[in-house]
Amino acid sequence: MKQRVLQKQRFLAAIATLFLFSQANSDAATIVLRRPVSLQPETVTHLRQAHARDGSQWQLVVFGFTHCKDVCPVSLSNLSMLMKAAASEQIKLDGTFVTVDPERDTNEILSKYTKNFGPDISYLRFEGDELERFKAAFSVETIFYTKNTGNKNNYQVDHSTSAFLIDPEGKIRVLFDALKDAESMARIFRENKELFKS
């Protein structure tokens, strides 16, 4: 069992690496996985807790932090646009913003922040090992700059802009860049209806 988990994590890491390198050379690198990657039950449970729904929803998941000046607001604006695009195609979809900076991102701050982008966008906040396990499930990397004992508030965080479309069973079906690939993702909603029937 543990070996299967490691294989899935390696697979996701390889896809994420491919995704990151291909992003440098193209405008869009949306990847529809032929073999969906099943998330661990713990991860699926957390994702379902973000929304008070019956579990039949698809989810778009992005990572970031509220002190982000440019990348995260654009990612969430794109997420909001994709929520509307899915709704117009009658696809049940929720959006989830996962903070990588829980020290500054309290539940109150996250609630206000995500509401600015739409009522169907929620958030998840983890700390310590729980956050590390959740990030590892998606192969999301973060780097904290100038965060130290003398600077606990005004630091910067670099993080992946990878976003994930997850089906109601808890399988990653599509990987895309939250900044660059919103249009290609919206096109999938319009043109790949079979994906949402499977």
Secondary structure, 3 states (H helix, E strand, C coil): CHHHHHHHHHHHHHHHHHHHHHHCCCCCCCEEEEEEEECCHHHHHHHHHCCCCCCCCEEEEEEECCCCCCHHHHHHHHHHHHHHHHHHCCCCEEEEEEECCCCCCCHHHHHHHHHCCCCCEEEECCCHHHHHHHHHHCCCCEEEECCECCECCCCEEEECCEEEEECCCCEEEEEEECCCCHHHHHHHHHHCHHHHCC
